Amino acid sequence: SLGHGTMDRLNCAARVMLVSDLDCTMVDHDDPDNNALFKFNALWEAYFRHDSLLVFSTGRSPTSYKKLWNEKPLLTPDITVMSVGTEIAYGDSLVPDVDWEQSLNQNWDRKIVTEETAKFPELVLQSWTQQRPHKVSFFVEKSKASQVIEVLQRRLVERGLDIKIVFSGGVALDVLPRAAGKGQALTYLLKKFGDKSPINTLVCGDSGNDAELFSVPRVYGVVELMNPGFEVVNMYLACEKWQRGEVEKSEEFIQHLKSKVTYVSFCCQHPSGVFVHASGVEKPLNECLDAMEQSYRHMQDCAFRVWVDRTSSAQIGSDAWLVKYDKWVSSGDSSSRLQFSELLVKPLKRLHILNYTISEVLASMQ
């Protein structure tokens, strides 16, 4: 049986199987009203639920996924792939695919992974809810990630493990069995369908742990096209809220902000963006964000506002944009209004780029 009846509800091959990442893809955390998600939900239920399959593929653990599902108006998927492709579950009861999990045991020893990773002070263990039988998860600074990955990979192979290391979001590092991952989980599911394989498989993602989805044969990829001006505006809105103390002081907020302003580079591990001030001084974008961490609530007691004016952008290379804008800063007194002209060179490199949202692509398939 395919997924304890979940995938068997269709009498024939699914017209569309949509496989989507959640954070920053299906779920926009900067949209408190969830307008885009409600639009997708309506479209899916009206035109696709009856003959198609919905699959969520997330890096979140089951506990974290359930928390998000309770916080956001997410539909009930037919299949849920969690923990960066190390766990597959079916239906609203999240019935686990035991065969898949057992297949990941070959040349995998979690104890050895924890022993070796403990030797790297650069690795900060994520919360216990993110640790799973076939996934060991850490935070690591982007500047140190490449060297850590290279050395750690070699040491684990020397100890007889067959593993892969996935770096995504510019901050998250996961150690998995080599046979695991979002792409491998999707390949497993497609094979499990047999002669009922979906007619069209659509995959959607935005970060490093989604990259494998786009390499699966005979699938179509959707990645949101970057709008440089929109990204700059969103970045300053978030920074303003931080400095005014309107958001909770947490590492999660900082990491989310970093992921938003550098998310376009994750798949290819490009260097992050660079600020070029009108004076000619250059500074890596991540350094600016690191400095911002110290400014929490610095502007709490004044009418502090930041806004962006006269934004213009141009693609200056296959993987870079040049964004010019005026940043205005006011503390409530019009006489103290200051103007800064800055340029932002931001990496833009994707495996597949389509100028469509998920909903727009689905609408074209009705």
Secondary structure as GFF3:
##gff-version 3
##sequence-region A 1 366
A	DSSP	three_ten_helix	7	9	.	.	.	ID=ss1
A	DSSP	beta_strand	16	20	.	.	.	ID=ss2
A	DSSP	alpha_helix	35	47	.	.	.	ID=ss3
A	DSSP	beta_strand	53	57	.	.	.	ID=ss4
A	DSSP	alpha_helix	62	71	.	.	.	ID=ss5
A	DSSP	beta_strand	79	82	.	.	.	ID=ss6
A	DSSP	beta_strand	87	90	.	.	.	ID=ss7
A	DSSP	beta_strand	95	96	.	.	.	ID=ss8
A	DSSP	alpha_helix	98	103	.	.	.	ID=ss9
A	DSSP	alpha_helix	110	117	.	.	.	ID=ss10
A	DSSP	beta_strand	124	125	.	.	.	ID=ss11
A	DSSP	three_ten_helix	128	130	.	.	.	ID=ss12
A	DSSP	beta_strand	136	139	.	.	.	ID=ss13
A	DSSP	alpha_helix	142	158	.	.	.	ID=ss14
A	DSSP	beta_strand	163	168	.	.	.	ID=ss15
A	DSSP	beta_strand	172	177	.	.	.	ID=ss16
A	DSSP	alpha_helix	182	193	.	.	.	ID=ss17
A	DSSP	three_ten_helix	194	196	.	.	.	ID=ss18
A	DSSP	beta_strand	200	204	.	.	.	ID=ss19
A	DSSP	three_ten_helix	208	215	.	.	.	ID=ss20
A	DSSP	beta_strand	220	222	.	.	.	ID=ss21
A	DSSP	alpha_helix	228	244	.	.	.	ID=ss22
A	DSSP	alpha_helix	251	262	.	.	.	ID=ss23
A	DSSP	three_ten_helix	263	268	.	.	.	ID=ss24
A	DSSP	beta_strand	274	277	.	.	.	ID=ss25
A	DSSP	beta_strand	282	284	.	.	.	ID=ss26
A	DSSP	alpha_helix	285	292	.	.	.	ID=ss27
A	DSSP	three_ten_helix	293	295	.	.	.	ID=ss28
A	DSSP	beta_strand	305	317	.	.	.	ID=ss29
A	DSSP	beta_strand	320	330	.	.	.	ID=ss30
A	DSSP	three_ten_helix	334	336	.	.	.	ID=ss31
A	DSSP	beta_strand	338	347	.	.	.	ID=ss32
A	DSSP	alpha_helix	358	364	.	.	.	ID=ss33
###
